[in-house]
Amino acid sequence: MENQLPVPSEYQLQARRARLVPLTLVLVITIPLMMYLALRYFSARNGFGELTTEVELTKPSDIEAYGQFKLPPSVSNTHGQVITWLDQRMRIRFDIKPSDLPAFLASTAIAQPLSANPADIAPHFLGGPSDAKPWWTPLQPSKFEAGSGTIVGKGDEPTVRESILIDETSPTMWTVWFIADS
């Protein structure tokens, strides 16, 4: 005689399913909630404050400090923003004289020569994020150059990826949109 396992009745199967559904719902809701609360606790306890911080930058000296590059004296109409969560993103916009652009680019990691190919415009310039400020509306100018570059961090320093889009429509003053992600 073979050992056979008893076949559960339909009633027993329904009872097991009825116990699993609430358990599954508890796990699906509880685990993400606990992870979120732990992250908030860790952030607050270690001096990170809120999970996301946003800093508006209006002075060129503040932008230079965050971006670790040098803005020429001719820059005007300067706006900047740093958004931090698990990483940091700096978005800046300013107007610059065309003759001062090489000095600015030399202080960044942007690879030269720049490109006038629309395919080389970084995606984050083409469709602004939902949290974009009114001054952040780059899209695709009719005459432009674009580029990017990377600063590889050493030791504990983060790797920084820089992207630029320059609107060269006006012959006397160009508008620059610049992003640095770390």
N, C-alpha and C positions, 0 to 999 in steps of 0.2 A: 504494500500500500504506500502510495506516494504521499509526501507531506504537501498539502495544498493550503495556501493562505485563504482565509475566508474572504469572499467577495463582499465588499461593503454594499449595503442597500442604498437606494437612491436617497432615502431620508438621511443616512449617515453622510453621504457625499455633500448634500445640501447644507448640512450642519457644519461640515468642515469649511466649505466655501464661505458660509456666513461668518465664521470666526476669522478667516483670512482677510476679508474685505476691510474691516475696521483696522486691523493690524497694518495692512498695506497703507491705508490712508494716514495713519499715525506716523509711519516711517517716512512717507513722502513729504509730509508737512513738517514733522519735527526735526528731521536731520538738517534740511536747509536752514530752518529757523535757528537752530542751535549753532550752526556754522556762522551765520550772520551775526548773532549776538556775541559769539566768541571773537570774531574779527573786530567788532565795535569795542569790546572790552580791551582787547590787545592794543588797538589803536589809541584809545584814550589813556590807558595805563602807561604806554611808552611815549607819551607826549605828542602823538600824531593828531590829537584832537578829532575833528570830524573825519569821516572817511574820504570825503572829497573837499579840497580847498581850492579857492580861486582868488588870485591876486591880480588886481588891475595895475598896469604899469603905464605911467604917463611921462615920466622924466627919462630922457635918454640915459642918464647915469644908472637908473634902476634897471633899464633894459640891458645895458652893457654888463652890469653885475650878474644878472640872471643868465644872459646868453654867452658870457665870456668872449665877447668880440668887441670891436671898436666901431662906433658910429662916427662918421665924419661930421664936422661942425655944420655942414649945409643941410642936415636932415631937418624936416619939418613935418607937421601933421602926424606926429608920432603917437601911436597907440600900441599897447601891449597887454598881454594876459598870460598868466601862468596857471595851468590847471594841474592839480596833483591828486592822484589817488594812489595806485600801486606804482605808477610811473609818473613822469612829469612831461607836460607838453607846454611849450611856450609858442604863442602866436604873436607876431608883431607885424605892424603895417606902418610904413613911413614913406615920405617923399624925399627924393635925393637928386642932386644935380648929376647928370650923366658922367661928368668928369671925376666925380668922387666915388663912383661905383667900384672901380678897381681896388681902391684902398679898403673899402668895406669888405669886398670878397676875399682879399688877402688875409683878413683877420678871422675868417670862417673856415670851415672844412669843405665848402662847396667846391666840387671838381670843376676845373676849367678845361676846355672852353665850355660855355653855356650852350644850350640848344634852343633852336627856334622850331623844333618839331613838336606839334601838339601831343604826340604820344609820350613825350618826355615830361609833361606836366604831371606832377604828383597828384594822385586821386583826391587827396584832401583839399586841394585848391579848387577843384571843379564843382563840387557840391558842398556848400557850407554845412557844418554840423548844426544840429537843432539848437544848440546852446550858443551859437555864434552871436557876437555883438554886431550892432549896425555897421561898424567900420570894417568888419571882416566880410567882404563880398568880392573875392578875387575873380572867380569864374575864368573865362579865357579872353584876354585882351586881343585886339586885332593885330597888334605888333608887340611881341614879347620875346623874352628869353627865360629859360628855366634850367634848373639843375639841382643836384643834391650831392651830399658827401657824408662821410662817417668819421667820427672821432672814436677810436677804440679805447675804452677805459683800461687803465692799468690797476691791478690790485683790486681795491674796493671801489674804484671810480666806475661810474656807469658808462656804457657805450652811448654816444649821442649821434642821432641821425638828423641831419639838417637838410631842409628843402627850401628852394627859393623860386618865386615867380616874379618877374619884373615886367611891368606894363611900360613899354617904350613908345606909346602912342604920341605923347607930347615930346617935342625935341628939346625942351628946356628943363623939364622936371619929370622924373620917372617915379612911379609908385612901386614899392617893393612890398611883397608879402613873404614872410619868412616863418618857417616852423622848425623848432628843435624838439625832438623827442628823446627822452632818456629813460 
